[in-house]
């Protein structure tokens, strides 16, 4: 029983030692030339991702490389883009220098921590490690058209099969990371504001209803009968003047001899009498007979 307990305590101690030794923040804190990298890993949360994994290789640019890039590029990119660039420098496989020089066919492709985010399409979350001529080790992007590469300078720290740190000559930028649309800023969560407790409702006094004011009857307005307009007098129509037909003058005939009137007839009594009354009665007859005789004499002459 005691032996089993001792073994358990030894294993627990070794796990604590290994966990403490894999703390990337503590390891880089002992290397002042990587202070900028250590700060960026902590601020972006990438340090926690590294500490939660095993069998990693970290490619570490020093301050002389990172400081100018951060000064020029830092204000133009988001925290997510900066974190993805740092993840691209974390290989999900443990390597040491001798092992890298034994790469088969001179080049190998290795997965990075950036590939695990799902924001790297295809194989853009991988890097190529090449054992170049002259003994140099080159790390580059897998896309030749957008090649970004750096050289491994030296080994900084190695915890066998758990964590390896190499110094890198420059920063490797993964293809497409700088053109990513930054995520939207989350809206702040507002604390709910408690509504004040409702107080007693005030008692309202009844409002007196005003009596309706009688509206005076409207005085009828006398209607004035329209004055008839005088009718326009009709315009007389011009009557055409008949054309006078020339009448032949009758052939004159010798005047008829005057008819002698008896003097007894022409005498006017000085006073009214029976003869006056008789004269008044036959005078028109006498005149008509005279006219008839005149016409009778004239008519044969015209023929």
Secondary structure, DSSP 8 states (H G I E B T S, - for coil): -HHHHHHHHHHHHHHHHHHHHT-HHHHHHT-GGGHHHHHHHHHHTHHHHHHT-SSEEEEEE-HHHHHHHHHHHGGGS-HHHHHHHHHTTEESS---HHHHTT-GGGEEEEEBGGGGGS-S-TTTTEEEEEE-GGG-EEEEES-GGG--EEEEEEEEEEETTTEEEEEESS----TTGGGS----------------------------------------------------------------------------------HHHH---SS--HHHHHHHHHHHHHHHHHHHHHHHHHHHHH-
